[in-house]
Amino acid sequence: WAEAMDSEILSDLQDRAAQFEVGPASNRQASGKVNTLNSSFTTDLLTPSLASFTLTFVDDTTPGHPSTTVQTLNYDLGTGQQINFEDLFIDSQTALAVLSMQAPPLLQTALGAAYDQTVVGDGTAATLANYRNWALTPAGLKATFAQSQVAANDEGLPSVVVPWTALKPVMVPTGPVAALAGFF
């Protein structure tokens, strides 16, 4: 499946670059400045059956305020297909409720003095939009939040790992990450 997955990822990145070129990059905010979009990735999980990656993009088109965005990719290596949020949970809305209860205390630890209960409350509410950037890790589901979603812009992209034990009651026991979550 590696060739098909590589092709899918390459196509997605080429589309993103093309959109950047005709969108933000085409608007010169500062005379003579070349706008750039830089990308990097981390491997959150790589096993014989699962792969999970976090891609980070830094867009410097706005002078003095680079914008950082994130995208996550999760694959079932048995099928070569991307794993969707709905593939993991019996009921997505119930899973979002669990995540929204687990994330705030984890963020309080991660952010320390930068923790603002009101901002965190809005940014961790039980909506799929708040948890669209999730990755699989050995310890649990990693939720990465957008810039300014749960903290001040200068805090970057905060993330938390919600343990599999907290999610296990709402997970599909035969789903693609069942073994990782400890079902068997």
C-alpha positions in Angstrom: 0.0 0.0 0.0 3.0 2.3 0.4 3.0 3.5 -3.2 -0.8 4.3 -3.2 -0.4 6.1 0.2 2.7 8.1 -1.0 0.8 9.1 -4.1 -2.2 10.2 -2.1 -0.1 12.3 0.3 1.9 13.8 -2.6 -1.2 14.8 -4.4 -2.6 16.4 -1.2 0.6 18.4 -0.7 0.7 19.5 -4.3 -2.9 20.7 -4.1 -2.0 22.6 -0.9 1.0 24.2 -2.6 -1.0 25.2 -5.6 -3.7 26.8 -3.4 -1.0 28.7 -1.6 0.5 30.0 -4.8 -2.8 31.4 -6.1 -4.0 32.5 -2.7 -1.8 33.9 0.1 1.5 33.7 -1.9 0.1 35.9 -4.7 -0.7 38.8 -2.3 2.6 40.6 -1.6 2.1 42.3 1.8 5.7 43.7 1.8 7.5 45.0 -1.3 10.1 42.5 -2.6 9.2 39.8 0.0 9.0 36.3 -1.3 6.2 34.5 0.5 6.9 31.0 1.7 5.1 27.9 2.9 7.3 25.5 4.8 6.2 22.0 5.9 7.5 19.3 8.3 6.0 16.1 9.7 6.4 13.9 12.7 5.6 10.2 12.9 3.3 9.7 15.8 2.9 5.9 15.3 4.3 3.4 12.9 3.5 -0.3 13.4 3.0 -3.2 11.0 -0.7 -2.4 11.0 -1.0 1.4 11.6 0.7 4.6 10.6 -0.1 8.1 12.0 1.6 11.4 10.9 1.2 15.0 12.0 2.1 17.6 9.2 2.8 21.2 10.2 2.7 24.1 7.7 4.1 27.5 8.3 2.8 30.3 6.1 4.8 33.6 6.4 2.6 35.8 4.1 1.5 38.1 6.9 4.5 40.2 8.0 5.5 39.6 11.6 2.8 37.0 12.1 3.5 33.6 10.5 0.5 31.3 10.5 1.0 27.7 11.5 -1.5 25.0 10.6 -1.6 21.3 11.1 -3.0 18.3 9.4 -3.0 14.7 10.6 -3.0 11.5 8.5 -3.9 8.1 10.0 -3.7 4.9 7.9 -4.7 1.3 8.3 -1.8 -0.5 6.7 -3.8 -3.7 6.3 -6.0 -1.9 3.7 -4.0 1.2 2.8 -7.0 3.3 3.6 -7.1 6.4 5.8 -8.7 6.0 9.1 -11.6 8.4 9.8 -12.7 9.5 13.2 -16.0 7.6 12.7 -14.0 4.4 12.2 -12.8 4.5 15.8 -15.9 5.1 17.8 -19.3 3.5 18.3 -20.9 7.0 18.4 -18.8 10.0 17.3 -20.8 12.5 19.4 -20.3 10.4 22.5 -16.6 10.2 21.7 -16.4 14.0 21.3 -18.0 14.4 24.7 -15.3 12.2 26.2 -12.6 14.1 24.5 -14.1 17.4 25.6 -14.0 16.3 29.2 -10.5 14.8 29.1 -8.7 17.6 27.1 -9.1 20.6 29.5 -7.2 19.2 32.5 -4.5 17.8 30.2 -4.2 21.3 28.6 -4.0 22.9 32.0 -0.9 20.8 32.7 0.5 21.4 29.3 -0.1 25.2 29.2 0.6 26.0 32.8 0.3 29.8 33.3 -0.9 30.2 29.7 -4.1 28.3 30.6 -7.3 30.3 30.2 -10.4 28.3 31.2 -12.7 30.3 28.9 -10.5 30.0 25.8 -9.9 26.3 26.5 -13.6 25.7 27.1 -14.6 27.0 23.7 -11.7 25.3 21.9 -12.3 21.9 23.5 -16.1 21.9 23.1 -17.6 18.6 21.8 -17.5 19.4 18.1 -15.7 17.5 15.3 -14.1 20.8 14.2 -12.3 21.1 17.5 -10.8 17.6 17.2 -10.2 17.4 13.4 -6.5 17.1 13.9 -6.0 13.8 15.8 -3.3 11.2 15.6 -2.8 7.7 16.9 0.0 7.2 19.5 0.9 4.2 21.6 -0.5 6.0 24.7 -3.7 7.3 23.3 -5.4 9.7 20.8 -3.3 12.9 20.3 -5.4 16.0 19.7 -3.5 18.9 18.2 -5.3 22.2 18.4 -5.0 25.1 15.9 -3.2 28.3 16.7 -5.3 30.5 19.0 -7.9 27.6 19.5 -7.1 26.9 23.1 -4.3 29.4 24.0 -2.7 32.6 22.8 -1.3 32.6 19.3 2.3 32.5 20.6 1.6 29.2 22.3 1.8 27.5 18.9 -0.1 24.3 18.4 -0.9 22.8 21.8 -1.6 19.1 21.9 -2.7 16.5 24.4 -2.8 12.7 24.4 -6.1 11.3 25.7 -5.4 7.8 27.1 -6.9 4.8 25.4 -8.3 3.7 28.7 -10.5 6.9 28.8 -11.7 6.3 25.2 -12.1 2.5 25.3 -15.7 2.5 26.5 -16.8 4.4 23.4 -14.5 2.7 20.8 -15.4 0.1 18.2 -14.0 -3.1 19.8 -13.2 -4.5 16.4 -12.1 -1.3 14.8 -8.8 -0.5 13.2 -7.1 0.5 16.5 -8.7 -2.1 18.7 -5.4 -3.9 19.5 -3.7 -0.6 20.1 -6.4 0.4 22.6 -6.1 -2.9 24.4 -9.2 -4.8 23.3 -7.1 -7.9 22.5 
